[in-house]
């Protein structure tokens, strides 16, 4: 049995981690399926070590192509060691970021081109696509303000890239959502977290009714 692959996307400060933490117990209440959560870059030990290199503020001058290749290497290991085995076992996999992040951040934000990054990731993922992507949409200014307010002691290299970069990333995400309307569902992340969780919960349950009990 093939599992279900759900990705959660969004710019810095959009609340992806809080959403996943909040929605997981709700989903488990409604389904007998085994649900795992993970993140990118990271999810397994080797990929987590690559994550530390990518996000280290000491790596501020990293070349854009180097950054893209490190994300790709981390993704490949994560996919082969964690995501694919879980999907083959029929599990529901929810991951914080996947290919769309690279398209938005490196393809648009870094100016390397969506097509270039898409081709790289087709090679990396063997053309695997999520069954559903929840894109948490937030204005860059609001997202960065949240970071300063809520995790100023955990600011990473991408957080320091500047407002113009994050505006490009935001534009990239909007283009991805527009080009993939069947896969990507846009969620207003400027709402209270409880409403964001509620909206995402409804999307997942109604998208996969055979796995979730609907009242």
Secondary structure as UniProt FT lines:
FT   STRAND          4..10
FT   TURN            12..13
FT   HELIX           16..30
FT   STRAND          35..39
FT   HELIX           45..55
FT   HELIX           57..59
FT   TURN            60..61
FT   HELIX           64..78
FT   HELIX           79..83
FT   HELIX           84..88
FT   TURN            89..90
FT   STRAND          92..96
FT   HELIX           99..102
FT   HELIX           103..109
FT   HELIX           114..125
FT   TURN            126..127
FT   STRAND          132..137
FT   HELIX           140..150
FT   HELIX           152..154
FT   TURN            157..158
FT   HELIX           159..161
FT   HELIX           163..179
FT   TURN            180..183
FT   STRAND          184..188
FT   TURN            189..190
FT   HELIX           193..207
FT   TURN            208..211
//
